[in-house]
Amino acid sequence: MKILEADLISSAGSAAGLKSFIGFQIALIGRSNVGKSSLINALIRRKLARTSRAPGKTGLVNVYRVRVAITKSHVETVDLVDLPGYGYARGGVRRAEAFAELAEAYFTALATAGRADKSLQGDPPVLHLVDSRHPELDADRIAHTWLANHGLRVLTVGTKADVLPRAKWKRVARMIGDRTDGQVVLVSAKNGDGLQDLWKMILKVLDQRLRDSGQTARARSTHPGP
């Protein structure tokens, strides 16, 4: 697998600013300062997303379009969508509420687009980022429940795993998995640990979506309707 191109194509501070969707998007959601922007930079292997040590820095929905060569003859396009963080925001409760409204607007817009475009239908994949140093926070459990209740397919990512001793990785991954009831991979944007496994998970979901989309297209051609 090789990253061919990566560009910031959209930054929206309101629902009205959200642009049209392509067939495959991966949304990243997590607490403020969990490392969403750092993970995006690590996945695309370049410093494109702006990072900050100050929680609540990202107040926009930022969309990064990535062209990935899966093989020499197979190239796909993926949008990585960096959503505002929850749990803390500079500017107080009012700004935190605005962040939550913007994130919900994104998922609502995606669902609306899916009704018009078959390639956007199905369970939209979401990377739910959890700080592996603090795997038992109620804010993360509540967020996961919200995502699941909205019919979203969640892959849980434990960030900043480089600060954990390797002997604790399995226990922390199991702890996070028990609370989120889903797939878990621990990663480090700093040293690259787990990134290959995460890409494999992303590409597996992409492959399934492409298969489902192809089956839907074949079904329409076989049964075109009245």
C-alpha positions in Angstrom: 0.0 0.0 0.0 1.2 3.5 -0.9 -0.1 7.0 -0.2 -0.2 8.8 -3.5 -1.8 12.1 -2.6 -3.3 13.8 0.4 -5.0 17.2 0.6 -7.2 19.3 2.8 -10.2 19.8 0.7 -12.7 21.3 3.1 -13.0 23.0 6.5 -16.5 23.7 7.8 -17.6 25.6 10.9 -21.3 25.0 10.3 -23.6 22.5 8.8 -24.1 24.8 5.8 -20.4 24.6 5.1 -20.3 20.8 4.7 -19.5 19.9 1.1 -20.7 17.0 -1.0 -19.5 13.5 -0.1 -17.6 10.9 -2.0 -18.3 7.2 -1.8 -16.1 6.3 1.1 -15.4 8.4 4.2 -13.8 7.6 7.5 -14.7 9.9 10.3 -12.5 10.4 13.4 -14.1 11.3 16.6 -12.8 11.4 20.2 -12.1 13.6 23.2 -10.3 16.9 22.7 -6.5 16.3 22.6 -6.9 12.5 22.1 -4.7 12.8 19.0 -7.0 12.8 15.9 -4.9 15.3 13.9 -1.7 13.5 14.8 -3.1 10.2 13.8 -4.2 11.6 10.4 -0.7 12.9 9.8 0.7 9.5 10.7 -1.7 7.6 8.5 -1.0 9.8 5.4 2.8 10.0 6.3 3.0 13.8 6.1 2.3 16.8 8.3 -1.0 18.1 6.8 -3.4 18.2 9.7 -2.6 21.0 12.3 -1.9 19.7 15.8 -1.8 21.5 19.1 -1.2 20.5 22.7 -4.1 22.8 23.8 -7.4 20.9 24.1 -10.3 22.1 22.0 -8.1 23.6 19.3 -10.0 22.0 16.4 -13.4 23.7 16.0 -14.0 22.7 12.4 -14.9 19.6 10.4 -11.7 19.1 8.4 -11.8 16.8 5.4 -8.6 15.3 4.0 -8.8 13.5 0.7 -6.3 10.6 0.3 -5.5 8.6 -2.8 -4.3 5.2 -1.8 -2.6 2.7 -4.2 -3.6 -0.7 -2.7 -1.8 -2.4 -5.5 0.0 -1.0 -8.7 -3.3 -1.3 -10.6 -5.8 -0.6 -7.8 -6.1 3.0 -6.6 -8.9 4.2 -4.2 -9.9 7.5 -2.8 -10.7 7.9 0.9 -11.8 11.0 2.8 -10.5 11.2 6.4 -12.9 13.5 8.3 -11.5 15.1 11.5 -14.5 16.0 13.7 -14.3 18.5 16.6 -13.4 16.8 19.9 -15.9 16.3 22.8 -15.4 16.6 26.5 -13.5 19.9 26.6 -13.5 23.1 24.5 -11.8 26.4 24.9 -14.7 28.9 25.2 -16.7 26.9 27.7 -20.0 25.1 27.5 -21.5 27.1 24.7 -18.6 26.3 22.4 -18.6 22.6 23.5 -22.3 22.5 22.5 -21.5 24.0 19.1 -18.9 21.3 18.6 -21.4 18.6 19.3 -24.0 20.2 17.0 -21.4 20.3 14.2 -20.5 16.7 14.6 -24.1 15.6 14.6 -24.7 17.8 11.5 -22.0 15.9 9.7 -23.5 12.5 10.4 -27.0 13.8 9.5 -25.7 15.2 6.2 -23.9 11.9 5.5 -27.1 9.9 6.1 -29.0 12.3 3.8 -26.4 11.9 1.1 -26.7 8.1 1.4 -30.3 8.2 0.6 -29.4 9.7 -2.8 -26.2 7.9 -3.5 -26.1 4.1 -3.1 -22.3 4.1 -2.7 -22.8 6.0 0.6 -25.3 3.6 2.1 -24.6 1.0 4.7 -23.0 1.5 8.1 -20.6 4.5 7.8 -17.3 3.6 9.4 -16.1 5.7 12.3 -12.7 5.6 14.1 -13.5 6.3 17.7 -10.3 7.4 19.3 -9.7 6.7 23.0 -6.6 7.7 25.0 -5.0 4.3 25.9 -3.6 5.9 29.0 -7.1 6.6 30.3 -9.3 3.7 28.9 -12.1 3.9 31.4 -13.5 7.5 31.0 -17.3 7.9 31.0 -17.1 10.4 28.2 -15.8 7.8 25.8 -18.4 5.2 26.9 -21.2 7.8 26.4 -19.7 8.8 23.0 -19.5 5.1 21.8 -23.2 4.6 22.9 -24.2 7.6 20.9 -22.4 6.4 17.8 -23.8 2.9 18.1 -27.3 4.3 18.6 -27.0 6.3 15.3 -26.3 3.1 13.4 -22.6 3.8 12.8 -19.9 1.1 12.4 -17.3 1.8 15.0 -13.6 0.8 15.0 -12.1 1.8 18.3 -8.5 3.1 18.3 -6.4 3.4 21.4 -4.0 6.3 20.8 -0.7 7.3 22.5 0.1 3.6 23.0 3.9 4.3 23.0 3.6 5.5 26.6 2.4 2.1 27.7 4.7 -0.9 28.4 4.1 -3.6 25.8 3.1 -6.0 28.6 0.0 -3.9 29.2 -1.2 -3.6 25.6 -3.4 -6.7 25.6 -5.0 -5.8 28.9 -5.7 -2.2 27.9 -7.1 -3.3 24.5 -9.3 -5.8 26.3 -10.5 -3.2 28.7 -11.3 -0.8 25.9 -13.0 -3.5 23.9 -15.2 -4.6 26.9 -16.4 -1.0 27.3 -17.0 -0.3 23.6 -18.0 -3.8 22.5 -16.1 -3.6 19.2 -12.8 -4.0 17.3 -9.8 -2.4 19.0 -6.4 -1.5 17.8 -3.7 0.3 19.8 -1.6 2.8 17.8 1.1 5.4 18.3 1.3 8.3 15.9 4.8 9.0 17.4 6.6 5.8 16.5 4.1 4.2 14.1 3.1 1.2 16.2 -0.2 -0.3 15.1 -0.6 2.0 12.0 -0.3 -0.9 9.6 -2.9 -2.9 11.4 -5.2 0.2 11.4 -4.8 0.6 7.6 -5.7 -3.1 7.2 -8.9 -2.6 9.2 -9.8 0.5 7.1 -9.1 -1.2 3.8 -11.1 -4.3 4.9 -14.1 -2.0 5.5 -13.5 -0.3 2.1 -13.3 -3.6 0.3 -16.6 -4.7 1.9 -18.3 -1.4 0.9 -17.1 -1.8 -2.7 -18.4 -5.4 -2.8 -21.8 -4.3 -1.4 -21.9 -1.4 -3.8 -21.1 -3.7 -6.7 -23.8 -6.1 -5.7 -26.3 -3.3 -5.4 -25.4 -2.1 -8.9 -25.7 -5.6 -10.4 -29.1 -6.0 -8.7 -30.3 -2.7 -10.2 -29.2 -3.8 -13.7 -30.9 -7.2 -13.3 -34.1 -5.7 -11.9 -34.3 -2.2 -13.3 -37.9 -1.7 -12.1 -40.8 -0.2 -13.9 
